Amino acid sequence: MKKSILVLALPIVAIVAVGCSQPAPVVEAPPEPEPIREVVTAEAQKAMSPDQVLADLKEGNQRFFEGRTLDRDYMAQAEATASGQYPKAVILGCVDSRVPPEIIFDQGIGDVFVGRVAGNVEDVNLVGSLEFATKVAGSKVIVILGHTSCGAIKGAADGVELGNLTELLNDFDAPIARADEATEGEANSKNTEFLNLAIEENVRETIANILDQSPIITEMIDNGEIALVGGVYDLISGRVTWLDS
């Protein structure tokens, strides 16, 4: 009899177990946001103030170094800008491959003009390009962007000579001299304090030269139409430190 009772009880236990179990709730993942397809329009560019554009660039850099850049449909943006462009800013940066302005400011196609040359220095061609970007094309902010461990500043400090590069490096004499006066130790690429200050002074030098060479840009700044700012990008952290002119 005990054996029979045991056999009959097994299905009852199974039924009770099944009745008590609850299915796990299904948690649906939130839908992925659609990639950005929109671009800056003429109306949007006109409505922007220099302060708003600068804030947008700062927020973009914040997203970049925090690793949360926006998803964009670049082909859609390329198609949308094929018939016209209305960039909100123009960035003069170094030719260094580690400092791509559109990426470090988390911008899309058609958002910013970019000029690049070793050491982010100005010449008549680049100043003319800045005048076009602002006076003609409507950009509201000019950014002069240096970066840490700049090879051009290092080469100039160390007296490098190489073909046409020699003349280019002569453009850094004034910021290097000011950094040398303000720091201790040798004025060469091995002196980190000197080098970092020389990089900052070079950004300020470029800003001063642009203002000296371009009455058009100076007048637009005085009228509050545009802003001219400087910054230094840190190769390690991904942050841009903004400088007082």
N, C-alpha and C positions, 0 to 999 in steps of 0.2 A: 504493500500500500504506500509506503513512503516513496518508493521509486515512482509510482504513478502520480502521486501528488506533485513531486518535483517536476516531472515532465509537463504536467498541465500548468504549472506556475510560470514556466519560462515565457510563454507568449504573453502572459499578463504583464510581466515585468517589462517586456519589450514595448508593449502598447503604452504603458505608463511613461516610459522613457521618451518615446516618440511624442507623446502628447505634451510633455513638459518643455521640450526643446523649442526655442524661438529662432526663426531665421535672422541672420545678421542684417541690420539695416543697410540699404544700398546708398552710399554717399556719392553723389554725382560731382565730378570735378567741375569747377566753374569754366565757362567757355573761354577759350583763348581770345585775347583782344585782337581785333582786326589790325593788320599792319597799316601804318600811316601812308596814305596815297596823296593827301592834299599837299599843295605847295604854296609858297608865299605869292599872293596876288598883288596887283598894283594897288588895289584899295587897302589891303591889309598892310602893305609896306608904308603907304602914306599915313595911315592911322597910328603907326608905331612912333613912340618917342625914343630918343637915345637911351634914356634910363631903362625903358622897357626892354630894348634890345640887349643892353648890357646885362640886365637881370636874366634874360633868356640864355645868354651864353654862360653865365655863371651857373645857372641851374643845369645846363647841359654838361658842363664839366663835373658838377657834383654827381650826376647820374653816371658819368663815365668812370670815375675812380671808385664809385660804389658798386660797379658791375651791374647796373640796371638800365643800360641804354635802351632806347625805344626801338621797336621793330618797325621797319620801313619797307614798303614795296618800291624798290629803287627803279624798276622798269616803269611802273606807273608814274613815278615822279619825273623820270626822264621824258616820257611821252607828254606829260603835262607842261613841262618847261621848254619843249622843243620850239614853240612859237614865240617865247619871250621869257625873260628872267627879271625877278625883282628882289635880289638879295637884300637882307636886312643889315648886313655888316660886311666889312672887308678886313681881312687879316693879312698882315705882312709878317711872315715867319721865316724861320731858317730852312734851308734845303735839307736838313737832317731827316733821314728816313724814319726816325723814331718819334717824330712830332707832326703827325698828319692833322691839320687843324679841324677838318670836318669831323673826324673821329673823336678827338679829345674834347670837342665841344658838343658832341652828339647832335650833329646837324645833318640835314638831308640834302638831296640834289636841289640846287637852286636857292639854298638858304644863305650862302656866304660866298663872296669873292675871296680868292686866295692868291697872294703873291709870295714867292719864296726865293730866297737868295742866301748864300752862306753868311751867317752872322746877322741876318735880318736888318741889313743896312739899306738906306735909301740911295737912289740915284735919280737922274732926271726922268728915266723911263718909269721907275716905280712911283715916283711922286705924281707923274702924269696919270698913271693907272689909278692911284688913289683919288685924284681929282675926278676922273671919269666915273669911278664907282660911287662917289658921293654926289657930286654936282649934277651929273648926267643921269646916272642909273638909280639914284635915290637911296643908297645905303645910309644908315643912321649912325653907325659906329665904325671907327678905325681902331683896330687892335694891333699894336706892335708887340710881337710875341717872341721873347727869347727863351732859352732853355738851359738847364743845368748841364755842366760838362760840355759846353759848346766847343767843338773842335776848331772853329774859326778863331775864337778868342784865345784858345790855348796856343794855336799856331802863331798868332800875332805876338803873344806874350813871350813865346820861346824864340822869336826871330826867324821863323820859317820863311824860306824863299823858294818859290817854284813858279816859273813862268808868269802868267797873268795873275796867279793867286797872290804874288808878292804885292802888287798894287792894291788888290782888294784888302789885304790884311793891314795896309797902311791906314785904312779908314778907322781902325780901332785904336789909334795912338792916343786920342784924347781920353776916352773912357778908361783905358789902361793906366794912363798917367794919374788920373784922379783916384783910381782904386789903389794904386801904389802909394800915394800920399796918405791914404786913410787906413792902411793896414800895416801890420808888422811882417817882417820876413821878406824873402825874395819875391820879386814880381814875375813869377813863372807859373806854369801849369800845375806844378806840384803843390803849390800853396793854395789850399782850398778856400780859405777866407778871402784871399786876394781874388781868386778866380770868380767866386760867386758875386763879389761886389763889382768886378769888372763887367760881368754879364748884365747886372742890373744897370750899371752906368751906361752900357752900350744901348740898352733900350731907351733910356732917358735921352741919350745923345741923338738917337734916330728921331725921337719925337721933336726935340728942339730943332733939328735940321729941317724937318718937314714944315714946321711952322715958319721957319725962316725963309724957306724956298717957295712956299705956296700961299700967296695972299688969298687965293680962293678958299682953301681949307681953313685958314685963320679966320676969315670973315664968317664962314658957316658956323664955326665954333662960337664966335662972339655973338652970333644971332641965335644960338641955341638950337640950330638945325641938326648938328652932329656932335659927337663926342670923340675925342682922341685919347686913348688909354694905352697903358703898357702893362705887360705881365710876363712872368717867367714860369715856364712849365717844368715841373720836376720829373725827370725821367723815371725815377723809382716809384714815387707815390701816385703819379698821374694827376696831381693837383696843379692848378695854375694859381700862383700868388700874384695878386694885383698890386701894382706899384703906384705910389703917389708921384705925379710928374715933377 
